[in-house]
């Protein structure tokens, strides 16, 4: 790697679960830089060992970013190249790397970002919700009052909403979302790209009423429909009116709920078996009516 008068800060994404999600370019850069700044050196050490990369590591995380950030800047200004990585995914996303980038730009250091894995976007494209417009909010505030206040502020926002959440807070977050946002289509993405990856596609009301399908363990991305996808009471009442099963299912699908989940909701509301609803939907589909 060519030495510049002032160094280059490389922002290198790392896998969010599956080790094979490193790019060729990311591996090459990590092999060529002078120093790697890692959120957790032990965690990154496993990745480097997997790819047979041997470079000096420095700990750089939220609690030491001011002290170690100054040191990294001095290395960069002396002409060294530094790669900054987070524990998983894109550096500088819900990560202290954002602070290092600002400081490096302020003193004229070149920034080279590499594309790669990101849990929020990976979950979004598999959610079935709109990808035309979306907003990433990271982690909601830990304090309930602050969390509810933030959710209230984004209630009218159009476009899909993306959040990260910890397993021990997820249940409370879902309750607050239901209270502040109303009923919306929602996807709970757990352990994305890992062995036990799961995607629960449903709506907030159903999930708050019965969360038995969620295993509260691992890492979560929460994907919520925007204001334009709100499922008002009237829309859900359609599932209890005297209309054909397939029409009730179609109405829910149109509002952003996956077909399988829509069948489950209709069956539960009508107090009939899922098989009955499924058969009605399939029959309508075969007749060109679905």
BAZA-171657 format. One record per residue: residue in three letters; x, y negated, z of N, C-alpha, C, O in turn. Coordinates in steps of 0.05 Angstrom, whole numbers. Example, Ala and Ser with C-alpha at 12.3 -4.5 7.8 and 13.67 -1.06 7.14 Angstrom:
<sites>
ala  264  114  156  246  90  156  264  66  156  285  66  169
ser  257  45  142  273  21  143  258  -1  157  268  -23  161
</sites>
This chain:
<sites>
unk  17  24  0  0  0  0  18  -25  0  36  -27  17
unk  13  -43  -18  29  -66  -22  27  -85  3  6  -90  12
unk  50  -94  12  51  -112  35  47  -141  25  61  -151  8
unk  28  -155  37  22  -183  30  35  -201  52  42  -191  73
unk  37  -226  45  48  -245  65  31  -245  90  41  -246  112
unk  4  -244  86  -14  -238  109  -28  -212  102  -34  -207  78
unk  -34  -197  122  -44  -170  117  -73  -170  107  -85  -191  103
unk  -84  -147  104  -111  -143  95  -127  -127  116  -117  -107  127
unk  -150  -136  122  -168  -121  141  -187  -105  124  -204  -116  109
unk  -185  -79  126  -203  -60  112  -225  -51  130  -220  -43  153
unk  -249  -52  121  -272  -43  136  -280  -16  125  -291  -14  103
unk  -274  5  140  -276  33  129  -299  48  143  -298  53  167
unk  -320  55  128  -342  70  139  -333  99  145  -316  110  131
unk  -344  111  166  -339  138  173  -365  154  173  -386  142  174
unk  -363  181  172  -388  197  172  -406  192  196  -396  187  218
unk  -432  194  191  -451  191  214  -458  218  225  -475  220  243
unk  -446  239  214  -451  266  224  -436  287  209  -422  303  220
unk  -440  286  183  -427  306  165  -400  297  156  -397  276  143
unk  -379  311  163  -352  304  157  -347  300  127  -329  286  119
unk  -363  313  110  -359  312  81  -368  285  69  -365  281  45
unk  -379  268  86  -389  242  76  -368  220  74  -375  197  69
unk  -343  227  79  -321  208  74  -317  206  44  -319  226  29
unk  -311  182  34  -304  178  6  -274  183  2  -258  180  20
unk  -267  189  -23  -238  192  -30  -223  166  -23  -201  166  -12
unk  -236  144  -30  -223  118  -25  -218  113  5  -197  103  13
unk  -238  120  21  -236  115  50  -213  132  61  -197  122  78
unk  -210  157  53  -188  174  62  -161  162  53  -142  160  69
unk  -160  153  28  -135  141  19  -127  116  34  -104  113  42
unk  -146  98  39  -140  74  54  -130  80  82  -111  68  92
unk  -144  99  96  -135  106  123  -107  118  123  -92  114  143
unk  -99  131  102  -72  142  100  -51  121  94  -28  124  101
unk  -60  98  82  -40  78  73  -37  54  92  -16  41  91
unk  -57  48  108  -55  25  126  -34  28  147  -25  51  152
unk  -26  6  159  -6  7  181  -18  14  207  -5  27  224
unk  -44  7  211  -56  11  237  -86  15  233  -99  4  215
unk  -98  32  251  -127  37  250  -139  28  277  -131  38  298
unk  -158  9  276  -172  0  300  -197  16  302  -215  15  285
unk  -200  30  324  -223  49  328  -238  42  353  -227  35  374
unk  -264  45  351  -282  41  374  -276  61  396  -274  53  420
unk  -272  86  389  -264  107  408  -241  123  395  -246  137  376
unk  -217  119  405  -194  132  392  -195  162  392  -185  176  374
unk  -208  174  413  -210  203  414  -229  213  392  -224  232  379
unk  -252  198  389  -271  206  368  -259  203  340  -261  221  324
unk  -246  181  335  -233  177  309  -210  196  305  -204  204  283
unk  -196  203  327  -174  222  325  -183  249  313  -168  262  299
unk  -208  257  320  -218  282  308  -222  280  278  -215  298  263
unk  -232  257  269  -235  252  241  -208  251  226  -205  263  205
unk  -189  238  238  -162  236  225  -149  264  224  -136  270  204
unk  -153  280  244  -142  307  244  -155  324  222  -141  339  209
unk  -181  320  219  -195  336  198  -184  330  171  -183  348  154
unk  -176  305  166  -166  297  140  -135  295  139  -124  285  120
unk  -123  305  160  -94  306  162  -82  278  157  -63  274  142
unk  -93  258  172  -83  231  171  -68  225  197  -78  230  219
unk  -44  213  194  -28  208  217  -20  178  217  -1  170  204
unk  -35  162  232  -30  134  233  -34  124  262  -50  136  277
unk  -21  103  270  -24  92  297  -53  83  301  -65  70  283
unk  -64  89  324  -91  81  331  -91  61  354  -74  62  372
unk  -108  41  352  -112  22  374  -141  21  382  -158  20  364
unk  -146  20  407  -174  19  417  -185  -9  413  -173  -29  422
unk  -207  -11  400  -220  -37  395  -250  -33  398  -263  -21  380
unk  -262  -43  420  -290  -39  425  -302  -64  438  -289  -84  442
unk  -328  -63  444  -343  -86  454  -330  -98  479  -331  -122  483
unk  -318  -82  496  -309  -92  522  -280  -102  521  -271  -114  540
unk  -266  -97  499  -238  -108  497  -234  -124  472  -211  -130  464
unk  -256  -131  458  -253  -143  431  -239  -169  431  -226  -176  411
unk  -240  -185  453  -226  -211  453  -196  -207  455  -181  -219  440
unk  -188  -190  474  -159  -186  478  -147  -170  454  -127  -179  443
unk  -159  -148  447  -148  -132  425  -153  -145  398  -137  -141  379
unk  -174  -161  396  -178  -176  371  -156  -195  365  -147  -198  342
unk  -146  -209  386  -124  -228  383  -99  -213  374  -83  -223  357
unk  -95  -189  386  -71  -173  378  -73  -164  349  -53  -165  335
unk  -96  -155  341  -100  -146  313  -96  -169  294  -84  -165  272
unk  -105  -192  301  -101  -216  284  -71  -222  281  -62  -230  259
unk  -56  -219  302  -27  -224  301  -14  -204  282  5  -211  268
unk  -23  -179  283  -12  -159  265  -18  -166  236  -1  -164  218
unk  -43  -174  231  -51  -181  204  -36  -206  194  -27  -206  171
unk  -33  -225  211  -18  -250  203  11  -244  197  24  -259  183
unk  21  -223  210  50  -215  205  53  -198  180  75  -190  173
unk  30  -193  166  32  -178  141  24  -149  142  26  -135  122
unk  15  -140  165  7  -112  168  -22  -108  158  -38  -126  159
unk  -27  -84  148  -54  -77  140  -68  -62  162  -56  -44  174
unk  -93  -68  167  -108  -56  189  -135  -46  178  -149  -60  164
unk  -142  -21  185  -168  -10  179  -185  -10  204  -176  0  225
unk  -208  -22  203  -226  -21  226  -249  -1  221  -262  -2  201
unk  -253  17  240  -273  37  238  -290  37  263  -281  30  285
unk  -316  45  260  -333  49  283  -334  79  289  -322  95  274
unk  -348  87  309  -351  116  315  -365  130  293  -359  153  287
unk  -384  117  280  -399  130  259  -412  108  241  -423  89  251
unk  -410  112  215  -423  94  197  -407  69  190  -383  68  192
unk  -422  48  183  -410  23  174  -398  7  198  -413  1  217
unk  -373  -1  197  -363  -20  217  -377  -47  214  -385  -54  192
unk  -378  -61  236  -390  -88  237  -421  -87  237  -434  -108  238
unk  -433  -63  237  -462  -61  239  -468  -51  267  -461  -28  274
unk  -480  -67  284  -483  -60  313  -456  -51  324  -454  -31  338
unk  -436  -67  318  -408  -58  324  -391  -84  327  -396  -104  313
unk  -371  -83  345  -354  -107  349  -337  -115  325  -325  -136  326
unk  -337  -98  305  -322  -106  281  -331  -132  269  -316  -146  256
unk  -356  -139  273  -367  -164  263  -351  -188  274  -346  -207  260
unk  -343  -186  300  -328  -207  313  -300  -209  300  -290  -231  296
unk  -288  -186  295  -261  -186  283  -262  -198  255  -243  -212  247
unk  -282  -192  240  -285  -202  212  -287  -233  213  -273  -246  197
unk  -303  -244  231  -306  -273  233  -279  -286  240  -271  -306  227
unk  -265  -275  259  -239  -286  267  -218  -284  244  -202  -302  240
unk  -218  -261  230  -199  -258  208  -205  -278  185  -186  -289  174
unk  -230  -282  179  -237  -301  158  -228  -329  166  -218  -345  149
unk  -231  -335  192  -224  -362  202  -195  -369  198  -187  -392  196
unk  -177  -348  198  -149  -353  196  -138  -345  168  -114  -343  164
unk  -156  -340  149  -149  -335  122  -140  -307  115  -127  -303  94
unk  -148  -288  131  -141  -260  125  -161  -249  104  -185  -255  106
unk  -151  -234  85  -168  -221  65  -183  -198  77  -172  -182  92
unk  -209  -196  70  -226  -175  80  -234  -157  57  -243  -167  36
unk  -229  -131  59  -237  -112  38  -257  -92  50  -249  -74  65
unk  -282  -94  43  -302  -75  53  -304  -51  35  -304  -53  10
unk  -307  -27  46  -311  -3  31  -340  7  35  -350  4  57
unk  -352  17  14  -379  28  16  -378  55  30  -358  69  28
unk  -401  63  42  -401  89  55  -426  94  70  -447  81  66
unk  -425  113  88  -448  122  103  -460  101  122  -445  86  134
unk  -487  101  123  -501  83  141  -527  96  149  -543  104  132
unk  -531  100  175  -554  115  185  -581  101  178  -600  115  170
unk  -582  74  180  -607  60  175  -616  63  146  -639  70  141
unk  -598  59  127  -605  60  99  -610  89  90  -628  94  74
unk  -595  108  101  -600  136  95  -628  145  103  -641  159  89
unk  -636  135  127  -663  142  137  -684  128  121  -705  140  115
unk  -679  103  113  -699  88  98  -706  101  71  -729  104  64
unk  -686  110  56  -691  121  30  -705  148  31  -717  157  11
unk  -704  161  54  -718  186  58  -745  183  72  -759  203  76
unk  -752  159  80  -775  154  96  -802  156  81  -822  163  92
unk  -801  148  56  -826  146  41  -839  119  44  -859  113  31
unk  -827  101  61  -837  74  64  -824  56  44  -804  64  31
unk  -834  31  41  -824  13  21  -794  7  23  -784  1  45
unk  -780  8  1  -752  0  1  -748  -26  -14  -725  -35  -18
unk  -770  -38  -23  -768  -63  -38  -759  -87  -20  -744  -104  -29
unk  -768  -86  5  -760  -107  24  -758  -94  51  -776  -80  60
unk  -736  -99  65  -733  -87  92  -715  -104  108  -698  -119  98
unk  -717  -101  135  -701  -116  154  -690  -98  175  -704  -81  186
unk  -664  -100  180  -651  -84  201  -648  -100  226  -638  -122  226
unk  -658  -89  248  -657  -103  274  -638  -90  294  -634  -102  316
unk  -626  -68  287  -608  -55  306  -623  -45  330  -645  -35  328
unk  -611  -48  354  -624  -39  379  -641  -61  390  -633  -84  391
unk  -665  -55  398  -683  -74  411  -672  -80  439  -657  -63  450
unk  -679  -102  451  -670  -108  478  -677  -86  498  -698  -74  496
unk  -660  -82  518  -665  -61  538  -687  -69  557  -703  -53  565
unk  -688  -95  564  -709  -104  583  -736  -105  569  -738  -116  547
unk  -756  -93  582  -782  -90  570  -794  -117  561  -805  -119  539
unk  -792  -137  578  -804  -163  572  -791  -175  547  -805  -187  530
unk  -765  -173  545  -751  -184  522  -757  -168  497  -760  -179  475
unk  -760  -142  500  -766  -125  478  -794  -131  466  -797  -133  442
unk  -813  -134  484  -841  -140  476  -842  -168  462  -857  -172  443
unk  -826  -187  473  -826  -213  461  -815  -213  433  -825  -226  415
unk  -793  -197  429  -782  -195  402  -801  -181  383  -803  -190  360
unk  -814  -160  391  -833  -146  374  -856  -164  367  -866  -163  344
unk  -864  -181  386  -886  -199  380  -878  -219  359  -895  -227  342
unk  -853  -228  359  -843  -247  339  -842  -236  311  -845  -250  292
unk  -837  -210  309  -834  -198  282  -859  -184  273  -859  -171  252
unk  -881  -187  288  -906  -174  282  -916  -180  254  -926  -162  240
unk  -913  -205  245  -924  -212  219  -904  -209  196  -910  -216  173
unk  -881  -198  202  -860  -196  181  -867  -174  161  -873  -151  169
unk  -867  -181  135  -872  -161  115  -846  -146  109  -824  -155  116
unk  -849  -123  96  -825  -107  91  -820  -87  113  -830  -91  136
unk  -807  -66  107  -802  -44  126  -782  -53  148  -764  -69  143
unk  -787  -44  172  -770  -52  196  -753  -28  204  -763  -5  207
unk  -727  -33  208  -708  -12  215  -696  -17  242  -687  -40  248
unk  -695  3  259  -684  1  286  -667  25  293  -671  47  282
unk  -647  20  310  -633  42  323  -644  45  351  -653  25  363
unk  -645  69  362  -654  71  390  -642  95  404  -635  115  391
unk  -638  92  430  -627  114  447  -650  132  455  -672  123  459
unk  -644  158  459  -665  177  466  -679  171  492  -703  176  494
unk  -665  161  512  -678  156  538  -696  131  538  -711  127  557
unk  -694  115  517  -712  91  515  -733  94  494  -752  78  493
unk  -731  115  477  -749  116  454  -778  116  461  -794  103  448
unk  -786  132  481  -815  133  488  -826  106  495  -847  98  486
unk  -812  91  512  -821  64  520  -821  45  496  -839  29  494
unk  -802  48  478  -801  31  454  -826  37  437  -838  18  426
unk  -833  62  433  -856  68  416  -882  57  428  -899  47  414
unk  -884  58  455  -908  47  468  -909  17  464  -931  6  458
unk  -886  4  466  -885  -26  462  -891  -33  433  -904  -53  427
unk  -881  -17  415  -886  -22  386  -916  -19  380  -927  -36  366
unk  -929  1  391  -957  5  387  -973  -18  398  -993  -27  386
unk  -965  -28  421  -979  -50  434  -976  -76  419  -995  -91  415
unk  -951  -81  409  -945  -107  397  -950  -108  367  -957  -128  356
unk  -946  -85  353  -948  -85  324  -974  -73  314  -981  -76  291
unk  -988  -59  332  -1012  -45  323  -1005  -19  310  -982  -11  312
unk  -1024  -6  298  -1018  19  285  -1004  15  258  -1014  0  241
unk  -982  28  254  -967  26  230  -956  54  222  -954  71  239
unk  -951  59  197  -936  83  190  -908  82  202  -896  60  203
unk  -898  104  211  -872  105  224  -858  131  218  -870  152  215
unk  -832  129  215  -815  152  211  -794  153  233  -779  133  237
unk  -792  175  248  -771  178  268  -750  197  256  -755  221  252
unk  -727  186  250  -705  201  238  -685  208  260  -673  190  272
unk  -681  233  264  -663  243  286  -640  258  275  -643  275  257
unk  -616  252  285  -592  266  278  -588  267  248  -583  288  236
unk  -589  244  235  -587  242  206  -560  253  196  -539  245  207
unk  -561  270  177  -538  284  163  -526  306  180  -508  320  171
unk  -536  310  204  -526  331  222  -542  357  219  -562  358  204
unk  -533  378  232  -545  404  230  -574  404  237  -590  418  224
unk  -582  389  257  -610  390  266  -625  364  258  -643  355  273
unk  -619  354  235  -633  330  224  -663  336  222  -671  356  212
unk  -678  317  231  -708  318  229  -719  291  221  -708  271  229
unk  -741  292  206  -755  268  198  -785  272  206  -798  289  194
unk  -795  256  224  -823  258  232  -837  234  219  -831  211  225
unk  -855  240  200  -870  219  185  -898  219  195  -913  238  191
unk  -906  198  208  -933  197  220  -941  167  223  -932  150  208
unk  -958  161  243  -965  133  249  -963  129  278  -963  148  294
unk  -961  104  287  -956  98  315  -978  108  334  -971  119  355
unk  -1003  105  326  -1025  115  343  -1023  144  348  -1026  153  371
unk  -1018  160  327  -1016  189  330  -992  196  347  -993  215  364
unk  -970  182  344  -945  189  358  -948  182  388  -938  197  405
unk  -961  159  394  -965  152  422  -984  171  436  -981  177  459
unk  -1004  180  421  -1023  199  432  -1011  227  437  -1019  241  456
unk  -992  235  420  -980  261  422  -952  260  411  -947  261  387
unk  -932  259  429  -904  257  421  -889  283  424  -865  284  425
unk  -905  305  426  -892  331  430  -874  340  408  -856  357  412
unk  -877  328  384  -860  335  362  -833  322  363  -815  329  347
unk  -829  304  381  -803  290  384  -785  305  404  -795  310  427
unk  -761  312  397  -741  321  416  -725  297  424  -709  287  408
unk  -727  289  449  -713  265  458  -684  271  465  -676  270  488
unk  -669  276  444  -641  282  447  -628  275  420  -638  281  399
unk  -604  263  422  -589  257  397  -591  227  390  -597  211  407
unk  -587  221  365  -587  194  355  -611  189  337  -618  206  321
unk  -623  166  341  -649  160  327  -647  135  310  -635  115  318
unk  -660  137  286  -666  113  271  -697  112  269  -710  132  263
unk  -709  89  275  -738  86  275  -744  68  251  -735  45  250
unk  -761  78  233  -768  64  208  -798  58  210  -814  76  212
unk  -806  32  210  -833  24  215  -843  8  191  -829  -9  181
unk  -868  13  183  -880  -2  161  -883  -31  169  -887  -38  193
unk  -881  -49  150  -884  -78  155  -913  -86  160  -930  -69  160
unk  -917  -112  163  -944  -122  170  -965  -114  149  -988  -109  155
unk  -956  -112  124  -975  -106  102  -985  -77  103  -1003  -70  89
unk  -971  -60  120  -980  -32  121  -996  -26  146  -1002  -2  152
unk  -1003  -46  162  -1018  -41  187  -1043  -25  181  -1058  -31  163
unk  -1046  -5  198  -1070  12  195  -1090  3  215  -1090  10  239
unk  -1109  -14  206  -1129  -25  225  -1149  -3  234  -1150  18  222
unk  -1164  -10  254  -1183  9  265  -1203  19  244  -1210  42  244
unk  -1212  1  227  -1231  9  206  -1220  30  188  -1234  49  180
unk  -1194  27  181  -1182  46  163  -1181  74  176  -1185  94  163
unk  -1175  74  202  -1173  100  215  -1201  111  221  -1204  135  223
unk  -1221  94  224  -1248  103  228  -1258  118  204  -1277  134  206
unk  -1246  113  181  -1254  128  157  -1252  158  160  -1266  173  148
unk  -1233  166  178  -1229  195  181  -1251  207  198  -1253  232  200
unk  -1268  191  210  -1290  202  226  -1317  198  213  -1337  208  223
unk  -1318  183  191  -1343  178  178  -1350  203  160  -1334  221  156
unk  -1374  203  151  -1383  226  135  -1375  222  106  -1391  219  88
unk  -1348  223  102  -1337  223  75  -1321  248  71  -1313  260  90
unk  -1317  257  46  -1302  282  41  -1274  281  54  -1262  260  56
unk  -1265  304  62  -1239  306  75  -1217  294  57  -1200  279  66
unk  -1219  301  31  -1198  292  13  -1196  261  11  -1175  250  7
unk  -1220  248  12  -1220  219  11  -1208  207  36  -1193  187  35
unk  -1214  219  59  -1202  209  84  -1171  212  83  -1157  195  92
unk  -1162  235  73  -1133  240  71  -1121  220  51  -1100  209  57
unk  -1133  216  28  -1123  198  8  -1121  169  20  -1101  155  14
unk  -1140  161  36  -1140  134  48  -1115  131  66  -1103  110  66
unk  -1109  152  81  -1086  150  98  -1060  151  83  -1041  137  89
unk  -1059  166  61  -1035  167  45  -1030  140  32  -1007  131  30
unk  -1051  127  24  -1049  100  12  -1037  80  32  -1025  60  23
unk  -1042  85  57  -1032  66  78  -1003  72  86  -992  58  103
unk  -991  93  74  -963  98  79  -957  123  95  -934  129  101
unk  -977  139  102  -973  164  117  -968  187  98  -981  189  77
unk  -950  204  106  -944  227  89  -968  246  87  -985  247  106
unk  -970  260  65  -993  277  60  -998  298  82  -1020  301  92
unk  -977  311  91  -979  332  111  -990  320  137  -1007  332  150
unk  -980  296  145  -989  284  169  -1017  273  166  -1033  274  185
unk  -1024  263  143  -1052  254  138  -1072  277  141  -1093  273  152
unk  -1065  300  131  -1082  324  135  -1086  330  164  -1107  337  173
unk  -1063  329  179  -1065  335  208  -1083  315  222  -1099  323  240
unk  -1081  289  215  -1097  269  229  -1127  273  223  -1143  272  241
unk  -1133  278  198  -1161  282  190  -1173  307  204  -1195  306  214
unk  -1157  328  205  -1167  353  218  -1172  348  247  -1192  358  258
unk  -1154  333  260  -1157  328  289  -1182  310  294  -1197  315  313
unk  -1186  290  277  -1208  272  280  -1235  286  276  -1255  280  289
unk  -1235  304  256  -1260  318  249  -1265  343  265  -1286  356  264
unk  -1244  350  281  -1246  375  298  -1250  400  280  -1267  417  286
unk  -1234  401  259  -1234  424  241  -1206  434  238  -1187  421  247
unk  -1202  456  225  -1175  467  221  -1161  452  199  -1173  441  181
unk  -1135  451  201  -1119  439  180  -1123  453  153  -1123  441  132
unk  -1126  479  155  -1130  495  131  -1155  485  115  -1154  484  90
unk  -1176  478  129  -1201  469  116  -1195  443  101  -1203  439  78
unk  -1181  425  114  -1175  399  102  -1155  403  79  -1159  391  57
unk  -1135  420  83  -1115  425  62  -1129  436  37  -1123  428  15
unk  -1147  456  41  -1161  468  19  -1178  448  3  -1179  448  -22
unk  -1191  429  18  -1207  409  4  -1189  390  -12  -1196  383  -34
unk  -1166  383  -1  -1147  366  -16  -1136  380  -41  -1135  368  -62
unk  -1129  405  -38  -1119  420  -61  -1140  424  -82  -1134  422  -106
unk  -1165  429  -74  -1186  432  -93  -1191  406  -109  -1194  406  -133
unk  -1190  383  -94  -1194  357  -107  -1171  352  -126  -1174  340  -148
unk  -1147  360  -118  -1123  355  -135  -1125  371  -161  -1118  362  -182
unk  -1136  396  -158  -1138  413  -182  -1159  404  -201  -1158  410  -225
unk  -1178  388  -191  -1200  377  -208  -1193  349  -218  -1209  336  -231
unk  -1169  341  -212  -1161  314  -221  -1172  291  -205  -1171  268  -213
unk  -1182  298  -181  -1195  277  -165  -1177  268  -142  -1187  254  -124
unk  -1152  276  -141  -1134  269  -119  -1106  262  -129  -1088  255  -113
</sites>
